[in-house]
Structure formats: C-alpha cells, structure tokens
C-alpha cells in the first residue's frame, strides 16, 4: 500500500470516527472501501459512455461485408 495524506472537514472527521467505532474498523479501512466504491461507480459509468460513443461508428462504412446477410446465413444453418 501507498501512504497518502488527505484533508477532511471537521464534520467528515467526526462522522468517520463515529462510523469507525460503530463498525469496529479503522478509519483508513473505511476510506479505502469508499474509494473502491467510487472507482467502481465511475468506472462503470465511464464504460457506458465509451460504449454509447462507439455505438454505430461503422454504420456508414461501405467497405465492410453485409453482416445482416452473414447472420441470416448462419441462422439458416
């Protein structure tokens, strides 16, 4: 692990301390869990954006085979 220093507001520090005591976990552990959740949320949203942006990027290409015809041929077999 890499040691990192962060600044918290007084309210954040008090609430984090209370949650830490209630759950029996270290504050650093709670912060790591929160960062992991944020990474998962943002990563998922970022993947959705990339997929949406990529949707249809080949729709006007004329140099590609007719995929509908190829799929129809596969379905017949």
DSSP file (Angstrom, degrees, kcal/mol; ACC not computed):
  #  RESIDUE AA STRUCTURE BP1 BP2  ACC     N-H-->O    O-->H-N    N-H-->O    O-->H-N    TCO  KAPPA ALPHA  PHI   PSI    X-CA   Y-CA   Z-CA
    1    1 A X              0   0    0      0, 0.0     2,-0.5     0, 0.0     0, 0.0   0.000 360.0 360.0 360.0 155.7    0.0    0.0    0.0
    2    2 A X        -     0   0    0      2,-0.0     2,-0.3     0, 0.0     0, 0.0  -0.916 360.0-123.7-109.0 130.4    1.0    3.6   -0.6
    3    3 A X        -     0   0    0     -2,-0.5     2,-0.4     2,-0.0     0, 0.0  -0.568  34.6-178.0 -73.6 131.2    0.7    6.0    2.3
    4    4 A X        -     0   0    0     -2,-0.3     2,-0.4     2,-0.0    -2,-0.0  -0.996  18.8-144.0-134.8 136.8   -1.5    9.0    1.3
    5    5 A X        -     0   0    0     -2,-0.4     2,-0.3     2,-0.0    -2,-0.0  -0.853  22.4-180.0-100.7 134.2   -2.4   12.1    3.3
    6    6 A X        -     0   0    0     -2,-0.4     2,-0.5     2,-0.0    -2,-0.0  -0.911  23.2-130.7-129.0 159.3   -5.8   13.6    2.9
    7    7 A X        -     0   0    0     -2,-0.3     2,-0.3     0, 0.0    -2,-0.0  -0.935  24.3-171.1-109.4 132.9   -7.6   16.6    4.4
    8    8 A X        -     0   0    0     -2,-0.5     2,-0.1     2,-0.0    -2,-0.0  -0.892  25.3-114.3-118.6 150.3  -11.1   16.2    5.9
    9    9 A X     >  -     0   0    0     -2,-0.3     4,-2.4     1,-0.1     5,-0.2  -0.374  37.1-107.0 -70.7 164.2  -13.6   18.7    7.1
   10   10 A X  H  > S+     0   0    0      1,-0.2     4,-2.5     2,-0.2     5,-0.2   0.909 122.5  52.0 -60.2 -41.2  -14.3   18.6   10.8
   11   11 A X  H  > S+     0   0    0      1,-0.2     4,-2.7     2,-0.2     5,-0.3   0.928 109.6  48.7 -61.5 -46.1  -17.7   17.1   10.1
   12   12 A X  H  > S+     0   0    0      1,-0.2     4,-2.7     2,-0.2     5,-0.2   0.906 111.8  49.6 -60.0 -42.4  -16.2   14.4    7.9
   13   13 A X  H  X S+     0   0    0     -4,-2.4     4,-2.1     2,-0.2    -2,-0.2   0.913 112.7  46.2 -64.7 -43.5  -13.6   13.6   10.6
   14   14 A X  H  X S+     0   0    0     -4,-2.5     4,-2.1     2,-0.2    -2,-0.2   0.929 116.1  44.8 -65.6 -46.0  -16.2   13.4   13.4
   15   15 A X  H  X S+     0   0    0     -4,-2.7     4,-2.7     2,-0.2     5,-0.2   0.911 112.9  50.7 -66.2 -42.5  -18.6   11.2   11.3
   16   16 A X  H  X S+     0   0    0     -4,-2.7     4,-2.6    -5,-0.3    -1,-0.2   0.901 110.2  50.6 -62.1 -40.4  -15.8    8.9   10.1
   17   17 A X  H  X S+     0   0    0     -4,-2.1     4,-2.2    -5,-0.2    -1,-0.2   0.916 111.3  47.8 -63.1 -43.2  -14.6    8.4   13.6
   18   18 A X  H  X S+     0   0    0     -4,-2.1     4,-2.4     2,-0.2    -2,-0.2   0.914 113.5  47.0 -64.9 -43.3  -18.1    7.5   14.8
   19   19 A X  H  X S+     0   0    0     -4,-2.7     4,-2.5     2,-0.2     6,-0.3   0.905 110.1  54.3 -64.5 -41.1  -18.6    5.1   11.9
   20   20 A X  H  X>S+     0   0    0     -4,-2.6     5,-1.6    -5,-0.2     4,-1.3   0.921 111.5  43.8 -58.6 -46.2  -15.2    3.6   12.6
   21   21 A X  H  <5S+     0   0    0     -4,-2.2    -1,-0.2     2,-0.2    -2,-0.2   0.908 113.6  51.1 -66.5 -42.1  -16.1    2.9   16.2
   22   22 A X  H  <5S+     0   0    0     -4,-2.4    -2,-0.2     1,-0.2    -1,-0.2   0.880 118.9  36.1 -64.5 -38.6  -19.6    1.6   15.4
   23   23 A X  H  <5S-     0   0    0     -4,-2.5    -1,-0.2    -5,-0.2    -2,-0.2   0.580 104.4-125.1 -92.0 -11.0  -18.3   -0.8   12.8
   24   24 A X  T  <5 +     0   0    0     -4,-1.3     2,-0.3     1,-0.3    -3,-0.2   0.840  68.4 125.7  69.1  32.4  -15.1   -1.7   14.6
   25   25 A X      < -     0   0    0     -5,-1.6    -1,-0.3    -6,-0.3    -2,-0.2  -0.870  65.7-103.5-120.8 155.3  -13.0   -0.8   11.6
   26   26 A X     >  -     0   0    0     -2,-0.3     4,-1.9     1,-0.1     3,-0.2  -0.443  28.7-121.7 -72.2 150.3  -10.0    1.5   11.2
   27   27 A X  H  > S+     0   0    0      1,-0.2     4,-2.4     2,-0.2     5,-0.2   0.888 113.7  56.1 -60.0 -39.3  -10.7    4.9    9.6
   28   28 A X  H  > S+     0   0    0      1,-0.2     4,-2.3     2,-0.2    -1,-0.2   0.869 105.5  51.9 -62.7 -35.5   -8.2    4.1    6.9
   29   29 A X  H  > S+     0   0    0     -3,-0.2     4,-2.4     2,-0.2    -1,-0.2   0.913 109.4  49.2 -66.4 -42.6  -10.0    0.9    6.0
   30   30 A X  H  X S+     0   0    0     -4,-1.9     4,-2.3     2,-0.2    -2,-0.2   0.894 110.7  50.6 -63.8 -39.5  -13.3    2.8    5.7
   31   31 A X  H  X S+     0   0    0     -4,-2.4     4,-2.5     2,-0.2    -2,-0.2   0.924 110.0  49.6 -64.9 -43.7  -11.6    5.4    3.4
   32   32 A X  H  X S+     0   0    0     -4,-2.3     4,-2.5     1,-0.2    -2,-0.2   0.909 111.0  50.1 -61.2 -41.5  -10.2    2.6    1.2
   33   33 A X  H  X S+     0   0    0     -4,-2.4     4,-2.2     2,-0.2    -1,-0.2   0.906 111.1  49.0 -62.5 -41.4  -13.6    1.0    0.9
   34   34 A X  H  X S+     0   0    0     -4,-2.3     4,-2.2     2,-0.2    -2,-0.2   0.901 111.2  49.4 -65.6 -40.6  -15.2    4.3    0.0
   35   35 A X  H  X S+     0   0    0     -4,-2.5     4,-2.6     2,-0.2    -2,-0.2   0.903 109.6  52.3 -65.1 -40.9  -12.5    4.9   -2.7
   36   36 A X  H  X S+     0   0    0     -4,-2.5     4,-2.4     2,-0.2    -2,-0.2   0.915 109.4  49.4 -60.6 -43.2  -13.0    1.4   -4.1
   37   37 A X  H  X S+     0   0    0     -4,-2.2     4,-2.5     2,-0.2    -2,-0.2   0.912 111.2  49.4 -63.1 -41.6  -16.8    2.0   -4.3
   38   38 A X  H  X S+     0   0    0     -4,-2.2     4,-2.9     2,-0.2     5,-0.3   0.919 110.1  50.7 -62.7 -43.9  -16.2    5.4   -6.1
   39   39 A X  H  X S+     0   0    0     -4,-2.6     4,-2.6     1,-0.2     5,-0.2   0.916 111.5  48.5 -60.4 -43.4  -13.7    3.7   -8.5
   40   40 A X  H  X S+     0   0    0     -4,-2.4     4,-2.2     2,-0.2    -2,-0.2   0.924 113.9  46.4 -62.7 -45.0  -16.3    1.0   -9.3
   41   41 A X  H  X S+     0   0    0     -4,-2.5     4,-2.2     2,-0.2    -2,-0.2   0.945 117.4  41.3 -64.0 -49.6  -19.1    3.6   -9.9
   42   42 A X  H  X S+     0   0    0     -4,-2.9     4,-3.0     1,-0.2     5,-0.2   0.898 113.9  53.2 -67.6 -40.5  -17.1    5.9  -12.0
   43   43 A X  H  X S+     0   0    0     -4,-2.6     4,-2.2    -5,-0.3    -1,-0.2   0.907 110.1  47.9 -60.4 -42.1  -15.5    3.0  -14.0
   44   44 A X  H  X S+     0   0    0     -4,-2.2     4,-2.0    -5,-0.2    -2,-0.2   0.927 114.1  46.4 -64.8 -45.2  -18.9    1.6  -14.7
   45   45 A X  H  X S+     0   0    0     -4,-2.2     4,-2.2     1,-0.2    -2,-0.2   0.898 111.4  52.1 -63.4 -40.7  -20.2    5.0  -15.9
   46   46 A X  H  X S+     0   0    0     -4,-3.0     4,-2.3     1,-0.2    -1,-0.2   0.892 108.2  51.1 -64.7 -39.4  -17.1    5.6  -17.9
   47   47 A X  H  X S+     0   0    0     -4,-2.2     4,-2.6     1,-0.2    -1,-0.2   0.907 109.0  51.8 -62.9 -41.2  -17.5    2.2  -19.7
   48   48 A X  H  X S+     0   0    0     -4,-2.0     4,-2.6     1,-0.2    -2,-0.2   0.909 109.5  49.5 -61.8 -42.0  -21.2    3.1  -20.5
   49   49 A X  H  X S+     0   0    0     -4,-2.2     4,-2.6     2,-0.2    -1,-0.2   0.930 111.4  48.5 -62.7 -45.8  -20.1    6.4  -22.0
   50   50 A X  H  X S+     0   0    0     -4,-2.3     4,-1.9     1,-0.2    -2,-0.2   0.918 112.7  48.2 -62.1 -43.6  -17.4    4.8  -24.2
   51   51 A X  H  X S+     0   0    0     -4,-2.6     4,-1.4     2,-0.2    -1,-0.2   0.913 111.9  49.3 -64.2 -41.9  -19.9    2.1  -25.4
   52   52 A X  H  < S+     0   0    0     -4,-2.6     3,-0.2     1,-0.2    -2,-0.2   0.912 111.9  48.6 -62.9 -41.6  -22.5    4.7  -26.2
   53   53 A X  H  < S+     0   0    0     -4,-2.6    -1,-0.2     1,-0.2    -2,-0.2   0.839 112.8  48.7 -66.6 -32.1  -20.0    6.8  -28.1
   54   54 A X  H >< S+     0   0    0     -4,-1.9     3,-1.9    -5,-0.2     4,-0.2   0.700  84.0 111.9 -81.7 -19.2  -18.8    3.7  -30.0
   55   55 A X  T 3< S+     0   0    0     -4,-1.4    -3,-0.0     1,-0.3    -4,-0.0  -0.351  90.8   1.9 -60.7 125.5  -22.3    2.6  -31.0
   56   56 A X  T >  S+     0   0    0     -2,-0.1     3,-1.6     1,-0.1     4,-0.3   0.569  83.0 134.9  80.1  10.7  -22.9    2.9  -34.7
   57   57 A X  T <  S+     0   0    0     -3,-1.9     3,-0.2     1,-0.3    -2,-0.1   0.741  79.0  41.6 -67.0 -19.0  -19.4    4.1  -35.6
   58   58 A X  T >  S+     0   0    0     -4,-0.2     3,-1.6     1,-0.1    -1,-0.3   0.332  82.3 106.4-104.8   7.3  -19.3    1.7  -38.5
   59   59 A X  T <  S+     0   0    0     -3,-1.6    -1,-0.1     1,-0.3    -2,-0.1   0.794  83.8  41.8 -61.7 -30.1  -22.8    2.2  -39.7
   60   60 A X  T 3  S+     0   0    0     -4,-0.3     2,-0.3    -3,-0.2    -1,-0.3   0.334  84.6 119.5-100.4   8.3  -21.9    4.3  -42.8
   61   61 A X    <   -     0   0    0     -3,-1.6     3,-0.2     1,-0.1    -3,-0.0  -0.565  40.0-172.8 -76.6 135.0  -18.9    2.2  -43.9
   62   62 A X  S    S+     0   0    0     -2,-0.3    -1,-0.1     1,-0.1    -3,-0.0   0.530  75.1  70.4-101.5 -10.3  -19.2    0.7  -47.3
   63   63 A X  S    S+     0   0    0      2,-0.0     2,-0.3     0, 0.0    -1,-0.1   0.371  82.0  89.3 -91.6   5.2  -16.1   -1.4  -47.2
   64   64 A X  S    S-     0   0    0     -3,-0.2     3,-0.0    -6,-0.1     0, 0.0  -0.718  83.5-103.7-101.8 152.8  -17.5   -3.9  -44.7
   65   65 A X        -     0   0    0     -2,-0.3     2,-1.2     1,-0.1     3,-0.1  -0.241  43.8 -92.2 -68.0 163.4  -19.4   -7.1  -45.5
   66   66 A X     >  -     0   0    0      1,-0.2     4,-2.0     2,-0.1     3,-0.2  -0.658  42.0-172.5 -78.6  97.6  -23.2   -7.2  -45.0
   67   67 A X  H  > S+     0   0    0     -2,-1.2     4,-2.8     1,-0.2     5,-0.2   0.819  80.1  58.8 -66.7 -31.3  -23.3   -8.5  -41.5
   68   68 A X  H  > S+     0   0    0      2,-0.2     4,-2.4     1,-0.2    -1,-0.2   0.916 108.0  46.6 -63.2 -41.0  -27.1   -9.0  -41.6
   69   69 A X  H  > S+     0   0    0     -3,-0.2     4,-2.2     2,-0.2    -2,-0.2   0.903 112.2  50.3 -66.6 -40.6  -26.8  -11.3  -44.6
   70   70 A X  H  X S+     0   0    0     -4,-2.0     4,-2.1     2,-0.2    -2,-0.2   0.927 112.4  46.9 -63.3 -44.4  -24.0  -13.2  -42.9
   71   71 A X  H  X S+     0   0    0     -4,-2.8     4,-2.5     1,-0.2    -2,-0.2   0.905 110.4  52.7 -64.7 -40.6  -26.0  -13.6  -39.7
   72   72 A X  H  X S+     0   0    0     -4,-2.4     4,-1.6     1,-0.2    -1,-0.2   0.898 108.5  51.1 -61.3 -39.6  -29.1  -14.7  -41.7
   73   73 A X  H  X S+     0   0    0     -4,-2.2     4,-1.1     1,-0.2    -1,-0.2   0.903 109.8  49.7 -64.1 -41.4  -26.9  -17.3  -43.4
   74   74 A X  H >< S+     0   0    0     -4,-2.1     3,-0.5     1,-0.2    -2,-0.2   0.906 108.3  53.6 -62.4 -42.0  -25.7  -18.6  -40.0
   75   75 A X  H 3< S+     0   0    0     -4,-2.5    -1,-0.2     1,-0.2    -2,-0.2   0.836 105.0  54.7 -63.3 -32.8  -29.3  -18.8  -38.8
   76   76 A X  H 3<        0   0    0     -4,-1.6    -1,-0.2     1,-0.2    -2,-0.2   0.783 360.0 360.0 -70.7 -27.0  -30.3  -20.9  -41.8
   77   77 A X    <<        0   0    0     -4,-1.1    -1,-0.2    -3,-0.5    -2,-0.2   0.467 360.0 360.0 -86.3 360.0  -27.5  -23.4  -41.0
